[in-house]
Structure formats: C-alpha cells, structure tokens
Amino acid sequence: MLVDSHAHLDSERYAGELGDVLRRTSEAGVGAVLAIGIGEGPAQMHRALDLCREFNGPDGLAGAGMPRLYASAGIYPHNTDEANEAALAKLDGLLGEPEVIACGEIGLDYYHQGAPHDVQKQGFVRQMEIAAARKRPILIHCRPKDGDNACWDDLLALLAEHWAATGLGGVLHCFSGEWEHAERAMEMGFLISFAGNLTYPKAQPLRDVAAKVPLERLLVETDAPFLAPMPNRGQRNEPGWVAYTAAALAGLRGLSEEEMGTITTKNFARLFRLTLAV
C-alpha cells in the first residue's frame, strides 16, 4: 500500500473527473491521500474537507474502489496578506474537524512575487500557534530564490523558535533543499517528503539527499496536479502516480517497491496517529 501525502484534489484541473482519478488511484495501490486545503485562498480552504466527506463513506472510511481521503487546511504563503482574524478563526475551526489531520501547506516562498516576506512570516507564526493549540502537525512549503538560502534560513529559524518545542512535528513537503536543511528539520521532528521531481534527469542533487534520509523519516507525494513524475512529465499529475516516485526512492535505497510502500505508509500513520493497513 502507498499513501500520497500531498495532493491538491480541489484543483479545477480535476473538474468532473475526480471520481475517475480516485478510482485509478486505488487501482494503482494507493490506499490513502492527504488532500491539501489551501484552495485559491482562505475563502476556499474548506474544500479539501468537503471532498473527504463527498468521497469517503458515511462512516468516514473509503468508499468501494476508492482511497481513503484525509484533509489539511492552511493559508499558503502568498495568501498570508488575507490572514485576518476571520480567516484564522476559520482555520482554527477546520483544524478541529476529525478529517483535518494537518495544518498546511504553510511556510515561506521567496521565489514568486506574493505577500511581503514580513507578512509571510507573521502569517506563518500565527498558523503555527493555531496548529499547536489544535495539536496538528504542519505541512511546510519552502521555496527560495535560486541560489539564495535566505528562505530556508528564515523558515528554520521560525520553526526552531515557534514549533520545535511542541513535539508535534510535520512534513517538509516536496523537498528540494540541501542535506543541511533536511537534517535541521529532522532534528525538530519533521519527515521529508519527495515528489515527482525526484525522478527528473537533472535532479541528481535531490536524489543524493534522498539517499541519506533515514528510512523512518521518508514520505512520498505527488503534489498533484503538478510535478508529474517521469515518464509522465508535463501531463496533469494524479495521486496514483505516486508509485513512480516511490519506485525511484526504493531504487535509491536498495529496496523493493513494496518495502518502500510499507515504510512510507507506516511513517505517515505514525506522524498523524492513524491506523492504516499496510
């Protein structure tokens, strides 16, 4: 069994097709998907929870031929200028729902034009405070400008100051940093999640990092509909294709695909305190 630990199932790119996508996901051996609840801003961050309730059975379990869906909720770095008290109260309420197992994706992004850096930092801290009160792990987005580590430096400093002591941990989603960044985050209880870009020909530095991360700290994800893995690069990604990333990661570690599926599924279940069949 595999878990896709990060997919944007509420994307318009799945409009009218999500049921078929999820059936293919189950057929690919993916038993659970964490649907990311950031939408296009705080006004839409409930949509991942809505999808859980639409596609899971009435008892909260996966419907026939479907993966089990879980949800997150959070305010993306570029939307932190919208993180007013109403938006933060909405986030707090969503994190109180049983299907919403994580806060995120949250963090910092210095690559794209968006909210000013100081606004991103303030929004990040406020969301960490809410997640800590709700005892929810956090899903981290960190994207620096090329060749500039300021984003990582700021992110890790804020985590050390405002999160490490909670002991709740979280996930560095779609990791693309250096070994030093992974190591510092793991010291604070984080898991390192790799997406389809791990399979790209020019991603050898990333594969070098993935080969060093302890097995008990690994997760796999798609970040669907983005970052489709080889051999499907350039297409709309979907959760079933997490199998390609898991296979690449297994090859790096000298493991079978089944072993990597078991390892990453157990890691996901442990972090989020879930019972999953592996």
N, C-alpha and C positions, 0 to 999 in steps of 0.2 A: 504493500500500500504506500502511496505517496500523498503528501499534503502540499498544495500550493499555498504558501504562506503569505502571498500578497498579489491580489488581482483586483482590478477596477471593473467589477461586473456591472456597475451602473453606467458605463460608458455608452454613449449614443451609438457607438460602432457595433453594439450588440442588439440594437433595437429590433424587436420582432424575432430574434434568433436565439435568445439566451437559453431557452429550454433545450434547443438542439445542441448548443455549445456545451451545456452542462451534461447532457447525455453522452456526448463524445468524451467529455472529461472523465466520467465514470468508467466508460469502456476502456480508457487508457490506464486504468488502475489508480486514479486519483480519488481518494475517499473523502477528502475534505478540502475546502477552500476558504481562506480568510478574505472576505470581501471588504475592500477599503472604503471607508465612509468619509471622503472629503468632498465629493461632488465637484462642482464648479465654484464652491464657496460654502460658507456656513449655512446658507439657506437650504442646501441640498445634502448636508452631511448625514441626514437620516435615511437616505435612500438605500444604503447597504443593509441596514436593519430591515427595511421594507422587503428587500429581496430575500433575506433569510426567512421571513415569515411567509413569503409567497411560495418559495420552492421547498422549504423543509416541510415535513409532515405536521399534522396538528399536534403531535406530541413533541415537536421540536427536533425529531430525527429526520434523516434524509428520506426523501420520497423514493419510490421504486425507481431504480436505474439512475439515480441522481447522487452526486456527492453531498455530504453534509456541509452546510454553509454556516460560517460564523461571520461576525461583523466587527469592524472598528469604527471609530468616529474621531475626527480631529479637524483642525484648521491648518491647511497647508501653508508653508512659509510665505508664499506670495499673497495669501489672503489674510495675513495677520492684521492688516490695516482695517479689516472688518471684525476683528475680535473684540467687539464691545461687550458690555455686560449681558445683553440678551443672548448673544451668540455663545458666550461662555456658560451661561445658565443652560442653554440648550445642550451643549456638550456634556455638562455635568449630568443632566437628565438621561442622555443617551448612554453614558457610561454606567448608569445604574441598571440598565436593561440586561437580563441574563445572556442574551445572544451577543452582546457587545463586549468582547473579551479583551480589547486593547484600545489604547488612545493613539491615533495616528492616521496617516503619517504626519509627523510634526518634526520640526528641526530648523535648519538654516539652508538657504540657497543663495549663493553669491554669483552664480553663473548667469542666470537670467535677470532681466530687468523686472523688478517687482517691488514689494514693500521695502522701505529703507531697512538697512541692517539693524538699526536700533529698535525699530518696530518689530522685526522678526524675533529679536532676542526677547523683548518683553512678552510677545505672544507665546513664545516657546516656554518661558518660565511660568507664565500663568497656567498653561495647559499641563505642565508637569505638576503643578500644585494640585490641580483638579484630579489628575490621574492618580496621584499619590493618595489623595483622600478617598478615592474610589477603589484603591488597591488594584489598579490595572497596569500591566506592563505597557511600555511605549514603543512605537514603531518610528524609527528615525530616518528622516530624509536629510542627506548632506550632499550638496553639490557645489564644489569650489570652482572658482575660475581656473582655467588651465594653468598649471604650473605655480599656483598660489595656494598655500596651506592655511591661509587665514580662516577660512570657513571651518576646517577641521579643528584648528586651534581653539576658535571661539566655541564651537559645539562641545568639544570635550571638556573645556573649562566649565561651561554651564552645567553639563552633566555631573561633573565632579562636585560642583557647589550645591546643586539643587536636586539631584536624583540619586546619586550613588548610595547615600545613607538609607534610602527607602528599602533597599534589598529586593525591589520588585523586578529589576532587570528590564529586558526588552530586546529589540531586534534592530540591528543596523541593516536596513532594507536596501536591496540592490547594491551591495557593497562594491565600491570602486576605488577605495583608498589604498593606502600603503600598509604594510605589516604593522608598523608602529601604531597606526590608528586602530586597527583591529585589536591589537594587544592591549592598548589602553582601555578600550571599550570592554573587552572581555574581563578585565580586572574589576569592572563595575557591574558584572553580571549579564552582559549582553551576549546574544547569539549573533552570528554573522550569516546573512542570507545572500545567496548568489542567484543571479537571474540569467537570462538567455545570453547576455553579452559575454558570459564566461566562455561561450563556445565560439566566439568570433576569432578569426585568424590572427588579428593584431592584439589579442588580449592576453598574451603570454605573461606580462607582469601580474595581471589579476590571477591567472592560474597558478603562478608561483606563490601568491598569498594563500589561495585556496588549498594548496597542498600542505600548508603549515598549520592551518586552523585545527585545533583538537576536534576529534570526531563528535564529541558531546556538545560542541558549540556550533554545529553546522545546521543550516536550513536551506531549502531551495524554494524558488518562487518564479513566477512568470513576469510580474508587473504588467500583465495583460491589460489592455490590448497592445501594449508597447513591447519593444525589445524581443521580438520573436527570435528564437534560437536557430542556429544552423540545423537543418538545411532549409528552414522556412523563413529566413531573414527577409525582412521587407514586407511580409504579409501581416495581416491582423493577427496578433497573438491570441492564444486562448489557453485556459488552465491545463488542459490535457497535455500541452506541450512542455510542461514542467519536467516530463520524463526525459526529454533531451538534455536538459541541464543536469538532472540527477545522474544520467548516464555519463556525462562528461566529468562530473565531480567524482563519480565512482572510479572512472579510469585513472584519474589523478591519484587516487588513494589506494589503488590495487584491490578494489572491492567489486563485488558483483552489483548489478543494478538493484537487485532485491535487497541486498545488505544495506545499500545506501538509502533505499526507501524506508527500511525499518529504522535505521539510525535517525534520520531526519524527522520521521513521524514521532518517534519517542521524544526527541528533543522538543518538538512543537507541543506535544501533550504535557511534558514536564513544565515548560515555561508557563503555559496557560492553565495548568491544573485541570486538564481534561482527561477523560477516559476514551481512548481510541483503540480500535482493534488494529493490530499491526501484523 
